[in-house]
Amino acid sequence: MWHGCSMETLDNLIRFTVIGILALAALRLVWGGRLTQAGVAMLLFAVSVMAYMLCSSRTLFPLLGPFQYLVMPGCVGLPFFFWWFSNALFNDAFRIRLWHGLLLALLEGLGHWMAFGPRMGPELVNTGSLVLHHVIALGLAFFALFENDFAFFKLHS
């Protein structure tokens, strides 16, 4: 306990603060006028971080009830939206392609399988989907950090 406040309460307070700040940023983007590709990517990234704040909480996520199915796509797609936002922001020539959408669909499908899929299947299938989802997420984070114009380390010169 910290001055009569449990760590769980403090955790939820910080989560709601982050959600509120991101919601204000997202509203500012929408009301700001013309949305560029970087603006849309930032909006989706902010919404996915808000979703992650809810999905990663042991106490808040179960309270969502049937709304879990609406929040989960943002939570599961967070690595993709981070990758898209960093590329759209730092690379003027970047354009979203069909294969990007297919990658997002694969990431979403694997994430939903892990969260809501049957647990009675072979353990190898459940573990494989978890590993594949995380490999894709790590790959997206790696390329977001190392493949744009402002990366600290370049993959190629």
Biotite code that builds the C-alpha atoms (Angstrom):
import biotite.structure as struc

atoms = struc.array([
    struc.Atom([0.000, 0.000, 0.000], chain_id="A", res_id=1, res_name="MET", atom_name="CA", element="C"),
    struc.Atom([1.130, 3.475, -0.831], chain_id="A", res_id=2, res_name="TRP", atom_name="CA", element="C"),
    struc.Atom([-0.640, 6.121, 1.284], chain_id="A", res_id=3, res_name="HIS", atom_name="CA", element="C"),
    struc.Atom([-3.815, 4.056, 1.299], chain_id="A", res_id=4, res_name="GLY", atom_name="CA", element="C"),
    struc.Atom([-3.651, 3.442, -2.453], chain_id="A", res_id=5, res_name="CYS", atom_name="CA", element="C"),
    struc.Atom([-3.024, -0.062, -3.750], chain_id="A", res_id=6, res_name="SER", atom_name="CA", element="C"),
    struc.Atom([-0.664, -0.703, -6.635], chain_id="A", res_id=7, res_name="MET", atom_name="CA", element="C"),
    struc.Atom([-3.634, -1.945, -8.663], chain_id="A", res_id=8, res_name="GLU", atom_name="CA", element="C"),
    struc.Atom([-5.417, 1.379, -8.188], chain_id="A", res_id=9, res_name="THR", atom_name="CA", element="C"),
    struc.Atom([-2.262, 3.284, -9.107], chain_id="A", res_id=10, res_name="LEU", atom_name="CA", element="C"),
    struc.Atom([-1.818, 1.077, -12.192], chain_id="A", res_id=11, res_name="ASP", atom_name="CA", element="C"),
    struc.Atom([-5.398, 1.745, -13.312], chain_id="A", res_id=12, res_name="ASN", atom_name="CA", element="C"),
    struc.Atom([-4.965, 5.480, -12.684], chain_id="A", res_id=13, res_name="LEU", atom_name="CA", element="C"),
    struc.Atom([-1.878, 5.572, -14.907], chain_id="A", res_id=14, res_name="ILE", atom_name="CA", element="C"),
    struc.Atom([-3.637, 3.508, -17.594], chain_id="A", res_id=15, res_name="ARG", atom_name="CA", element="C"),
    struc.Atom([-6.647, 5.860, -17.669], chain_id="A", res_id=16, res_name="PHE", atom_name="CA", element="C"),
    struc.Atom([-4.322, 8.879, -17.769], chain_id="A", res_id=17, res_name="THR", atom_name="CA", element="C"),
    struc.Atom([-2.504, 7.464, -20.804], chain_id="A", res_id=18, res_name="VAL", atom_name="CA", element="C"),
    struc.Atom([-5.826, 6.625, -22.471], chain_id="A", res_id=19, res_name="ILE", atom_name="CA", element="C"),
    struc.Atom([-7.100, 10.165, -21.841], chain_id="A", res_id=20, res_name="GLY", atom_name="CA", element="C"),
    struc.Atom([-3.982, 11.833, -23.230], chain_id="A", res_id=21, res_name="ILE", atom_name="CA", element="C"),
    struc.Atom([-4.025, 9.634, -26.343], chain_id="A", res_id=22, res_name="LEU", atom_name="CA", element="C"),
    struc.Atom([-7.747, 10.238, -26.836], chain_id="A", res_id=23, res_name="ALA", atom_name="CA", element="C"),
    struc.Atom([-7.134, 13.994, -26.764], chain_id="A", res_id=24, res_name="LEU", atom_name="CA", element="C"),
    struc.Atom([-4.283, 13.620, -29.264], chain_id="A", res_id=25, res_name="ALA", atom_name="CA", element="C"),
    struc.Atom([-6.486, 11.501, -31.536], chain_id="A", res_id=26, res_name="ALA", atom_name="CA", element="C"),
    struc.Atom([-9.347, 14.027, -31.342], chain_id="A", res_id=27, res_name="LEU", atom_name="CA", element="C"),
    struc.Atom([-6.940, 16.831, -32.141], chain_id="A", res_id=28, res_name="ARG", atom_name="CA", element="C"),
    struc.Atom([-5.771, 14.951, -35.221], chain_id="A", res_id=29, res_name="LEU", atom_name="CA", element="C"),
    struc.Atom([-9.321, 14.370, -36.423], chain_id="A", res_id=30, res_name="VAL", atom_name="CA", element="C"),
    struc.Atom([-10.465, 17.935, -35.775], chain_id="A", res_id=31, res_name="TRP", atom_name="CA", element="C"),
    struc.Atom([-7.207, 19.363, -37.122], chain_id="A", res_id=32, res_name="GLY", atom_name="CA", element="C"),
    struc.Atom([-8.416, 19.133, -40.694], chain_id="A", res_id=33, res_name="GLY", atom_name="CA", element="C"),
    struc.Atom([-6.754, 17.210, -43.480], chain_id="A", res_id=34, res_name="ARG", atom_name="CA", element="C"),
    struc.Atom([-5.417, 13.794, -42.504], chain_id="A", res_id=35, res_name="LEU", atom_name="CA", element="C"),
    struc.Atom([-2.252, 12.682, -44.229], chain_id="A", res_id=36, res_name="THR", atom_name="CA", element="C"),
    struc.Atom([-1.044, 9.085, -44.305], chain_id="A", res_id=37, res_name="GLN", atom_name="CA", element="C"),
    struc.Atom([1.149, 9.859, -41.291], chain_id="A", res_id=38, res_name="ALA", atom_name="CA", element="C"),
    struc.Atom([-1.866, 11.376, -39.505], chain_id="A", res_id=39, res_name="GLY", atom_name="CA", element="C"),
    struc.Atom([-4.031, 8.310, -40.126], chain_id="A", res_id=40, res_name="VAL", atom_name="CA", element="C"),
    struc.Atom([-1.182, 6.052, -39.020], chain_id="A", res_id=41, res_name="ALA", atom_name="CA", element="C"),
    struc.Atom([-0.685, 8.107, -35.853], chain_id="A", res_id=42, res_name="MET", atom_name="CA", element="C"),
    struc.Atom([-4.424, 8.004, -35.149], chain_id="A", res_id=43, res_name="LEU", atom_name="CA", element="C"),
    struc.Atom([-4.522, 4.217, -35.499], chain_id="A", res_id=44, res_name="LEU", atom_name="CA", element="C"),
    struc.Atom([-1.350, 3.880, -33.425], chain_id="A", res_id=45, res_name="PHE", atom_name="CA", element="C"),
    struc.Atom([-2.844, 6.020, -30.639], chain_id="A", res_id=46, res_name="ALA", atom_name="CA", element="C"),
    struc.Atom([-6.081, 3.999, -30.677], chain_id="A", res_id=47, res_name="VAL", atom_name="CA", element="C"),
    struc.Atom([-4.125, 0.735, -30.590], chain_id="A", res_id=48, res_name="SER", atom_name="CA", element="C"),
    struc.Atom([-2.060, 1.936, -27.607], chain_id="A", res_id=49, res_name="VAL", atom_name="CA", element="C"),
    struc.Atom([-5.316, 2.840, -25.847], chain_id="A", res_id=50, res_name="MET", atom_name="CA", element="C"),
    struc.Atom([-6.601, -0.660, -26.597], chain_id="A", res_id=51, res_name="ALA", atom_name="CA", element="C"),
    struc.Atom([-3.360, -2.169, -25.304], chain_id="A", res_id=52, res_name="TYR", atom_name="CA", element="C"),
    struc.Atom([-3.752, -0.253, -22.049], chain_id="A", res_id=53, res_name="MET", atom_name="CA", element="C"),
    struc.Atom([-7.055, -2.100, -21.558], chain_id="A", res_id=54, res_name="LEU", atom_name="CA", element="C"),
    struc.Atom([-6.016, -5.513, -22.908], chain_id="A", res_id=55, res_name="CYS", atom_name="CA", element="C"),
    struc.Atom([-2.885, -5.792, -20.812], chain_id="A", res_id=56, res_name="SER", atom_name="CA", element="C"),
    struc.Atom([-4.693, -5.109, -17.541], chain_id="A", res_id=57, res_name="SER", atom_name="CA", element="C"),
    struc.Atom([-5.710, -8.089, -15.424], chain_id="A", res_id=58, res_name="ARG", atom_name="CA", element="C"),
    struc.Atom([-8.458, -6.072, -13.775], chain_id="A", res_id=59, res_name="THR", atom_name="CA", element="C"),
    struc.Atom([-9.825, -3.894, -16.610], chain_id="A", res_id=60, res_name="LEU", atom_name="CA", element="C"),
    struc.Atom([-9.955, -6.339, -19.527], chain_id="A", res_id=61, res_name="PHE", atom_name="CA", element="C"),
    struc.Atom([-12.448, -8.774, -17.920], chain_id="A", res_id=62, res_name="PRO", atom_name="CA", element="C"),
    struc.Atom([-14.714, -5.816, -17.093], chain_id="A", res_id=63, res_name="LEU", atom_name="CA", element="C"),
    struc.Atom([-15.122, -5.091, -20.819], chain_id="A", res_id=64, res_name="LEU", atom_name="CA", element="C"),
    struc.Atom([-17.309, -8.176, -21.250], chain_id="A", res_id=65, res_name="GLY", atom_name="CA", element="C"),
    struc.Atom([-18.449, -8.474, -24.876], chain_id="A", res_id=66, res_name="PRO", atom_name="CA", element="C"),
    struc.Atom([-16.557, -5.274, -25.754], chain_id="A", res_id=67, res_name="PHE", atom_name="CA", element="C"),
    struc.Atom([-13.351, -7.324, -25.519], chain_id="A", res_id=68, res_name="GLN", atom_name="CA", element="C"),
    struc.Atom([-13.953, -8.303, -29.141], chain_id="A", res_id=69, res_name="TYR", atom_name="CA", element="C"),
    struc.Atom([-13.955, -4.622, -30.164], chain_id="A", res_id=70, res_name="LEU", atom_name="CA", element="C"),
    struc.Atom([-10.838, -3.699, -28.204], chain_id="A", res_id=71, res_name="VAL", atom_name="CA", element="C"),
    struc.Atom([-8.738, -6.735, -29.129], chain_id="A", res_id=72, res_name="MET", atom_name="CA", element="C"),
    struc.Atom([-7.977, -5.749, -32.788], chain_id="A", res_id=73, res_name="PRO", atom_name="CA", element="C"),
    struc.Atom([-6.241, -2.576, -31.646], chain_id="A", res_id=74, res_name="GLY", atom_name="CA", element="C"),
    struc.Atom([-4.328, -4.430, -28.976], chain_id="A", res_id=75, res_name="CYS", atom_name="CA", element="C"),
    struc.Atom([-3.183, -7.221, -31.289], chain_id="A", res_id=76, res_name="VAL", atom_name="CA", element="C"),
    struc.Atom([-2.395, -4.862, -34.172], chain_id="A", res_id=77, res_name="GLY", atom_name="CA", element="C"),
    struc.Atom([-0.201, -2.535, -32.095], chain_id="A", res_id=78, res_name="LEU", atom_name="CA", element="C"),
    struc.Atom([3.131, -3.679, -33.630], chain_id="A", res_id=79, res_name="PRO", atom_name="CA", element="C"),
    struc.Atom([1.760, -3.184, -37.146], chain_id="A", res_id=80, res_name="PHE", atom_name="CA", element="C"),
    struc.Atom([0.411, 0.299, -36.377], chain_id="A", res_id=81, res_name="PHE", atom_name="CA", element="C"),
    struc.Atom([3.728, 1.284, -34.753], chain_id="A", res_id=82, res_name="PHE", atom_name="CA", element="C"),
    struc.Atom([5.598, 0.090, -37.864], chain_id="A", res_id=83, res_name="TRP", atom_name="CA", element="C"),
    struc.Atom([3.179, 1.916, -40.172], chain_id="A", res_id=84, res_name="TRP", atom_name="CA", element="C"),
    struc.Atom([3.354, 5.131, -38.154], chain_id="A", res_id=85, res_name="PHE", atom_name="CA", element="C"),
    struc.Atom([7.169, 5.173, -38.035], chain_id="A", res_id=86, res_name="SER", atom_name="CA", element="C"),
    struc.Atom([7.430, 4.530, -41.779], chain_id="A", res_id=87, res_name="ASN", atom_name="CA", element="C"),
    struc.Atom([4.738, 7.058, -42.724], chain_id="A", res_id=88, res_name="ALA", atom_name="CA", element="C"),
    struc.Atom([6.326, 9.686, -40.476], chain_id="A", res_id=89, res_name="LEU", atom_name="CA", element="C"),
    struc.Atom([9.980, 9.297, -41.490], chain_id="A", res_id=90, res_name="PHE", atom_name="CA", element="C"),
    struc.Atom([9.750, 8.009, -45.069], chain_id="A", res_id=91, res_name="ASN", atom_name="CA", element="C"),
    struc.Atom([7.987, 10.298, -47.557], chain_id="A", res_id=92, res_name="ASP", atom_name="CA", element="C"),
    struc.Atom([8.017, 7.624, -50.255], chain_id="A", res_id=93, res_name="ALA", atom_name="CA", element="C"),
    struc.Atom([6.282, 5.043, -48.059], chain_id="A", res_id=94, res_name="PHE", atom_name="CA", element="C"),
    struc.Atom([2.884, 3.851, -49.297], chain_id="A", res_id=95, res_name="ARG", atom_name="CA", element="C"),
    struc.Atom([0.610, 1.237, -47.810], chain_id="A", res_id=96, res_name="ILE", atom_name="CA", element="C"),
    struc.Atom([0.401, -1.859, -50.043], chain_id="A", res_id=97, res_name="ARG", atom_name="CA", element="C"),
    struc.Atom([-1.835, -4.896, -50.296], chain_id="A", res_id=98, res_name="LEU", atom_name="CA", element="C"),
    struc.Atom([0.706, -7.147, -48.630], chain_id="A", res_id=99, res_name="TRP", atom_name="CA", element="C"),
    struc.Atom([0.729, -4.793, -45.627], chain_id="A", res_id=100, res_name="HIS", atom_name="CA", element="C"),
    struc.Atom([-2.992, -5.451, -45.208], chain_id="A", res_id=101, res_name="GLY", atom_name="CA", element="C"),
    struc.Atom([-2.405, -9.191, -45.498], chain_id="A", res_id=102, res_name="LEU", atom_name="CA", element="C"),
    struc.Atom([0.284, -8.969, -42.822], chain_id="A", res_id=103, res_name="LEU", atom_name="CA", element="C"),
    struc.Atom([-2.117, -7.088, -40.545], chain_id="A", res_id=104, res_name="LEU", atom_name="CA", element="C"),
    struc.Atom([-4.827, -9.698, -41.195], chain_id="A", res_id=105, res_name="ALA", atom_name="CA", element="C"),
    struc.Atom([-2.390, -12.502, -40.295], chain_id="A", res_id=106, res_name="LEU", atom_name="CA", element="C"),
    struc.Atom([-1.327, -10.690, -37.126], chain_id="A", res_id=107, res_name="LEU", atom_name="CA", element="C"),
    struc.Atom([-4.971, -10.078, -36.156], chain_id="A", res_id=108, res_name="GLU", atom_name="CA", element="C"),
    struc.Atom([-5.990, -13.660, -36.902], chain_id="A", res_id=109, res_name="GLY", atom_name="CA", element="C"),
    struc.Atom([-3.184, -15.117, -34.811], chain_id="A", res_id=110, res_name="LEU", atom_name="CA", element="C"),
    struc.Atom([-3.922, -12.710, -31.969], chain_id="A", res_id=111, res_name="GLY", atom_name="CA", element="C"),
    struc.Atom([-7.616, -13.533, -31.931], chain_id="A", res_id=112, res_name="HIS", atom_name="CA", element="C"),
    struc.Atom([-6.835, -17.239, -32.049], chain_id="A", res_id=113, res_name="TRP", atom_name="CA", element="C"),
    struc.Atom([-4.599, -16.845, -28.989], chain_id="A", res_id=114, res_name="MET", atom_name="CA", element="C"),
    struc.Atom([-7.149, -14.770, -27.086], chain_id="A", res_id=115, res_name="ALA", atom_name="CA", element="C"),
    struc.Atom([-10.460, -16.374, -28.014], chain_id="A", res_id=116, res_name="PHE", atom_name="CA", element="C"),
    struc.Atom([-9.642, -19.593, -29.866], chain_id="A", res_id=117, res_name="GLY", atom_name="CA", element="C"),
    struc.Atom([-10.334, -23.080, -28.597], chain_id="A", res_id=118, res_name="PRO", atom_name="CA", element="C"),
    struc.Atom([-7.959, -24.360, -25.948], chain_id="A", res_id=119, res_name="ARG", atom_name="CA", element="C"),
    struc.Atom([-8.759, -28.003, -26.639], chain_id="A", res_id=120, res_name="MET", atom_name="CA", element="C"),
    struc.Atom([-6.646, -28.227, -29.799], chain_id="A", res_id=121, res_name="GLY", atom_name="CA", element="C"),
    struc.Atom([-3.136, -29.606, -29.927], chain_id="A", res_id=122, res_name="PRO", atom_name="CA", element="C"),
    struc.Atom([-0.762, -27.647, -27.737], chain_id="A", res_id=123, res_name="GLU", atom_name="CA", element="C"),
    struc.Atom([1.626, -27.337, -30.676], chain_id="A", res_id=124, res_name="LEU", atom_name="CA", element="C"),
    struc.Atom([-0.969, -25.318, -32.636], chain_id="A", res_id=125, res_name="VAL", atom_name="CA", element="C"),
    struc.Atom([-1.556, -22.913, -29.746], chain_id="A", res_id=126, res_name="ASN", atom_name="CA", element="C"),
    struc.Atom([2.168, -22.525, -29.063], chain_id="A", res_id=127, res_name="THR", atom_name="CA", element="C"),
    struc.Atom([2.935, -22.169, -32.770], chain_id="A", res_id=128, res_name="GLY", atom_name="CA", element="C"),
    struc.Atom([0.393, -19.381, -33.224], chain_id="A", res_id=129, res_name="SER", atom_name="CA", element="C"),
    struc.Atom([1.811, -17.591, -30.184], chain_id="A", res_id=130, res_name="LEU", atom_name="CA", element="C"),
    struc.Atom([5.385, -17.883, -31.448], chain_id="A", res_id=131, res_name="VAL", atom_name="CA", element="C"),
    struc.Atom([4.468, -16.813, -35.012], chain_id="A", res_id=132, res_name="LEU", atom_name="CA", element="C"),
    struc.Atom([2.536, -13.793, -33.720], chain_id="A", res_id=133, res_name="HIS", atom_name="CA", element="C"),
    struc.Atom([5.480, -12.678, -31.592], chain_id="A", res_id=134, res_name="HIS", atom_name="CA", element="C"),
    struc.Atom([8.009, -13.245, -34.389], chain_id="A", res_id=135, res_name="VAL", atom_name="CA", element="C"),
    struc.Atom([5.926, -11.030, -36.701], chain_id="A", res_id=136, res_name="ILE", atom_name="CA", element="C"),
    struc.Atom([5.551, -8.410, -33.939], chain_id="A", res_id=137, res_name="ALA", atom_name="CA", element="C"),
    struc.Atom([9.301, -8.389, -33.240], chain_id="A", res_id=138, res_name="LEU", atom_name="CA", element="C"),
    struc.Atom([10.056, -8.177, -36.959], chain_id="A", res_id=139, res_name="GLY", atom_name="CA", element="C"),
    struc.Atom([7.761, -5.177, -37.339], chain_id="A", res_id=140, res_name="LEU", atom_name="CA", element="C"),
    struc.Atom([9.328, -3.445, -34.337], chain_id="A", res_id=141, res_name="ALA", atom_name="CA", element="C"),
    struc.Atom([12.816, -4.183, -35.676], chain_id="A", res_id=142, res_name="PHE", atom_name="CA", element="C"),
    struc.Atom([12.056, -2.713, -39.093], chain_id="A", res_id=143, res_name="PHE", atom_name="CA", element="C"),
    struc.Atom([10.286, 0.276, -37.544], chain_id="A", res_id=144, res_name="ALA", atom_name="CA", element="C"),
    struc.Atom([13.383, 1.088, -35.519], chain_id="A", res_id=145, res_name="LEU", atom_name="CA", element="C"),
    struc.Atom([16.083, 0.333, -38.094], chain_id="A", res_id=146, res_name="PHE", atom_name="CA", element="C"),
    struc.Atom([14.637, 0.968, -41.552], chain_id="A", res_id=147, res_name="GLU", atom_name="CA", element="C"),
    struc.Atom([13.642, 4.626, -41.601], chain_id="A", res_id=148, res_name="ASN", atom_name="CA", element="C"),
    struc.Atom([15.608, 7.791, -42.308], chain_id="A", res_id=149, res_name="ASP", atom_name="CA", element="C"),
    struc.Atom([16.065, 8.700, -38.647], chain_id="A", res_id=150, res_name="PHE", atom_name="CA", element="C"),
    struc.Atom([17.133, 5.290, -37.357], chain_id="A", res_id=151, res_name="ALA", atom_name="CA", element="C"),
    struc.Atom([20.059, 5.186, -34.981], chain_id="A", res_id=152, res_name="PHE", atom_name="CA", element="C"),
    struc.Atom([21.491, 2.170, -36.773], chain_id="A", res_id=153, res_name="PHE", atom_name="CA", element="C"),
    struc.Atom([21.120, 1.522, -40.477], chain_id="A", res_id=154, res_name="LYS", atom_name="CA", element="C"),
    struc.Atom([20.718, -1.956, -41.936], chain_id="A", res_id=155, res_name="LEU", atom_name="CA", element="C"),
    struc.Atom([22.317, -0.779, -45.146], chain_id="A", res_id=156, res_name="HIS", atom_name="CA", element="C"),
    struc.Atom([24.321, 2.279, -46.099], chain_id="A", res_id=157, res_name="SER", atom_name="CA", element="C"),
])
